[in-house]
Amino acid sequence: MTRRRRPTTPILLAGWLFADLLLGLTIIMLGAQAPPPAPVRPRAGGSTTTPKPSPTPSPCATRIGGVRAKPVKLSFRINAGADDRALTSQVKRSLGKHRNRLDGRHAGMVLTFGANGSAGNGVHLATRVNNAARKAYPKIFGTAATRNFHDLAAPSGSISMEIYFVTDGCAPKNPKA
């Protein structure tokens, strides 16, 4: 006949010990919280007038700006083999044709797709174009986050940009698209 071993007393008490420790920590955490602030009472002999509310903030101050969900899409061609100086002037000239869609706005995020043979060369070209756009138009592209991609379907030297502009609280109701 086999005899069953019963668990020892310390093992049986482990669960109760854990529960007691958890209860103790809960009480300590509740006691460590700061009490709510006391209501302000007027001083004796002080003014009995009610304080004036602060002026209402302008509607612009209460709106939070962000990045528009709809991008402005631009496409143009450049000489992929040009040096940085020539590339900057090409990008400046190409973006200048779309100045009416860019003026007075700030890019929050720019996705640039470059085509230049292999995928690595396309990404490198897109990187160069983003750097050239920053130099050519620092007020528009200076602080923009950029991502560089390769366009598999386009001919070499093709650039496609998706520009997501930053909105502010007081943007016009009919923004430029």
NORZIUR-V859512 format. One record per pair of residues at least 6 apart in sequence whose C-alpha atoms are under 6 Angstrom apart, sorted by the first residue. I is the first residue (numbers start at 1). GAP is how many residues later the second one is. If there is no record, write none. Layout:
# NORZIUR-V859512
I,GAP
I,GAP
This chain:
# NORZIUR-V859512
60,109
60,110
63,106
64,105
65,102
65,103
65,104
66,100
66,101
67,98
67,99
67,100
68,96
68,97
71,91
71,92
71,93
72,90
72,91
73,88
73,89
74,86
74,87
75,84
75,85
76,83
77,80
77,81
77,82
78,79
79,78
80,77
88,44
92,44
106,34
106,59
106,60
107,33
107,34
107,37
107,57
107,58
107,59
108,36
108,56
108,57
108,58
109,35
109,36
109,37
109,55
110,36
110,52
110,53
111,35
111,36
111,50
111,51
112,14
112,36
112,48
112,49
113,13
113,36
113,37
113,38
113,46
113,47
114,8
114,11
114,12
114,36
114,37
114,44
114,45
115,7
115,35
115,36
115,39
115,41
115,42
115,43
116,6
116,40
116,41
119,31
122,28
123,25
123,26
123,27
126,22
127,21
134,7
134,8
